[in-house]
């Protein structure tokens, strides 16, 4: 069953001004049309930003607890619709139902967490150095926020951005990825149903050049929040830098799981299978590298290959499926190209390395879980983000070498170490260059009340989720109130 979707501007569902549309099809079965969507352009962007700018003047004056009540209602509506939303998301981008249910649940959790901030949004107070003078600071909204999100978490990632931005008193123009516009439209519809005033949340579908670029460049947009590739992140950084515009970037990763000789190997095997092949490897936190301590490398690799071969690939709507399709043909071609790169570099292909073919697979973008052994740290296979079900296995001779190899990457998002030695674990936490470190857990599994983000080429220093996201969507204002009745000159009259 397909549906015709529209943009949402100033409280109304409207087509693109050009009248053009594009199709979105099921990556497990290209014969199935999920929906038709507005193919928007700069004129639609201008209308959405204008609506958000008008709405900001009244929305910023709504008390934060009242703004938060709308977000809380939206989270409750998501909860009531969870199964339908999960099934739509699987049809739209392919990952298995267990994961799409988790995606919706993360949006629910984020909504309830962000709603709680409506009664906090804490500032700071401090004593003034002058008599009869008060000093404190408060958080103020910034203005119109542009939210540009990827396809791999079609509700979770927008919720990280949109819910806290609204609670803080900002208005939003939301552009989702063209591979997952249906889930995004449903998310926006929930906010509208929850009572978001006209213009507070606006929604546009279309391409990055046609919608994303003019949205980020628009002079009335005060904040750009982007999750995607480091390449696009650099373009946005240049664009926003020339305008001194606030920019939050959550970019790529080349995450590694370290397994030491004293690790619980059963647990470590479960972890790497989930980390490498969950979401078909299409996570910025996916386990793309496996660093094995030599004493256990042989036996662990043998068990890994056996388990990876046994993973069931198929339609994500089938409850027995463990690995769904890649999101589109381009992503499958990218995965295949990296398999060829790995072979040419001299890595040993020990598992997978080919599309899944045959009845039930011919109309989808399926690819076998793939494992390369004998990977060296300087290989492209070990350094570049693939965003597919490809795992590179590297072998090291010591804990120190494991940490060095883990850090030998342009990225720094997530990391993992399996060990029973608490001293090693604590040193790893201290020495690994990453925004997230798991001990005896895989590189995926972030929770909404903890900061999310990374270092190096993974971002530009901001953190999403948790209370830390408030620093993206608020400005600090310092307030001095002098009730002495006379001029007091700080640092002069007091010394």
Secondary structure, DSSP 8 states (H G I E B T S, - for coil): --EE--EEETTEEE--TT--EEEEEETTEEEEEEEEEE---HHHHHHHHHHHHHHHHHHTTS-HHHHHHHHHHHHHHHHHTHHHHHHHHHHHH---HHHHHHHHHHHHHHHHHHHHHTT----EEEE-SSTTEEEEEEEEE--EEEEE--STTTTHHHHHHHHHHHHTT-EEEEE--TT-HHHHHHHHHHHHHHT--TTTEEEE-S-IIIIIHHHHH-TTEEEEEEES-HHHHHHHHHHHHHTT-EEEEE----EEEEE-TTS-HHHHHHHHHHHHHGGGG-STT-EEEEEEEHHHHHHHHHHHHHHHHHS-BS-TTSTT-SB---SSHHHHHHHHHHHHHHHHHT-EEEE--SB--STTTTTS--B--EEEES--TTSHHHHS---SSEEEEEEESSHHHHHHHHH-SSEESEEEEE-S-HHHHHHHHHH--SSEEEESS-S----TTS-B--EETTBSS--BSTGGGHHHHEEEEEEEEE-SSS---TTTTT-
